[in-house]
């Protein structure tokens, strides 16, 4: 079974490592294009991560990517930094948050 953006997003709260995000209060907006185009956001606050479909009014950071590329980045098939340098992954807002994002979730 191939991973989908929907599956990944629904697994985010369970993969969240609160000890890696002490005191963090942030919303990350995800904008996906391609086969699974859509908007999602992850709200991280009080050691919890909640994910919802849609657009948040005031995200701290926005991540835009093709849905297939995002799945590959999340599973480690593509290096996130490389994807960013190649323009496959676009970030806006608090870029420090993007660096923390990788550490805040246990992948696989």
C-alpha positions as CSV (number, residue, x, y, z in Angstrom):
1,X,0.0,0.0,0.0
2,X,1.5,3.3,-1.0
3,X,1.4,6.2,1.5
4,X,-0.9,9.1,0.8
5,X,-0.8,12.6,2.1
6,X,-4.0,11.9,4.0
7,X,-2.4,8.9,5.7
8,X,0.7,10.9,6.6
9,X,-1.3,13.9,7.9
10,X,-3.5,11.6,10.0
11,X,-0.4,9.9,11.6
12,X,1.3,13.2,12.5
13,X,-0.3,13.6,16.0
14,X,0.8,10.0,16.9
15,X,4.4,10.6,15.6
16,X,4.8,13.9,17.4
17,X,7.6,14.0,20.0
18,X,6.5,16.7,22.6
19,X,9.9,16.6,24.3
20,X,11.4,17.9,21.1
21,X,9.1,20.9,21.1
22,X,9.1,22.4,24.6
23,X,7.0,25.5,24.9
24,X,6.2,25.6,21.2
25,X,3.0,27.3,20.1
26,X,2.8,27.3,16.3
27,X,0.7,26.4,13.4
28,X,2.2,25.0,10.2
29,X,0.2,25.3,7.0
30,X,0.7,22.6,4.4
31,X,-0.3,23.4,0.8
32,X,-0.1,20.4,-1.5
33,X,-0.3,20.4,-5.3
34,X,-0.4,17.4,-7.7
35,X,-2.3,14.2,-7.3
36,X,-3.5,14.9,-3.7
37,X,-3.8,18.7,-3.9
38,X,-5.3,20.2,-0.8
39,X,-4.6,22.3,2.3
40,X,-3.9,20.9,5.8
41,X,-2.5,22.4,9.0
42,X,-0.8,21.2,12.1
43,X,-1.3,23.1,15.3
44,X,1.3,22.5,17.9
45,X,0.6,23.7,21.4
46,X,1.0,22.5,25.1
47,X,2.9,19.4,24.0
48,X,0.2,18.3,21.6
49,X,-0.2,18.2,17.8
50,X,-3.5,18.5,16.1
51,X,-4.0,18.1,12.4
52,X,-6.9,19.4,10.4
53,X,-7.9,19.7,6.7
54,X,-8.2,23.3,5.6
55,X,-6.5,26.7,5.9
56,X,-5.5,28.3,9.2
57,X,-5.9,32.1,9.4
58,X,-2.5,32.7,11.0
59,X,0.1,30.0,10.4
60,X,3.7,30.6,11.6
61,X,5.1,28.8,8.6
62,X,3.7,27.6,5.3
63,X,5.1,24.5,3.5
64,X,4.2,24.0,-0.2
65,X,5.1,20.9,-2.1
66,X,3.8,18.4,-4.7
67,X,2.0,15.7,-2.7
68,X,4.1,12.9,-4.1
69,X,7.3,14.8,-3.3
70,X,6.1,15.4,0.3
71,X,5.5,11.7,0.8
72,X,9.0,11.0,-0.4
73,X,10.5,13.7,1.8
74,X,8.6,12.4,4.8
75,X,9.7,8.8,4.3
76,X,13.3,9.8,3.7
77,X,13.3,8.9,0.0
78,X,14.2,12.5,-0.9
79,X,16.3,14.7,1.4
80,X,14.2,17.6,2.6
81,X,17.1,20.1,2.3
82,X,17.8,18.9,-1.2
83,X,14.2,19.2,-2.1
84,X,14.1,22.8,-0.8
85,X,17.3,23.7,-2.8
86,X,15.7,22.2,-6.0
87,X,12.5,24.1,-5.4
88,X,10.4,21.0,-4.8
89,X,9.7,22.2,-1.3
90,X,8.8,25.9,-0.7
91,X,8.8,27.4,2.8
92,X,7.4,30.8,3.9
93,X,7.4,32.3,7.4
94,X,9.5,31.0,10.3
95,X,12.2,28.9,8.7
96,X,13.6,27.8,12.1
97,X,10.4,26.0,12.5
98,X,11.1,24.0,9.4
99,X,14.4,22.8,10.8
100,X,12.7,21.7,14.0
101,X,9.9,20.0,12.1
102,X,12.2,17.1,11.2
103,X,13.1,16.5,14.8
104,X,9.6,16.9,16.3
105,X,8.2,13.8,14.5
106,X,9.4,10.2,14.6
107,X,9.3,9.0,11.0
108,X,8.2,5.4,10.4
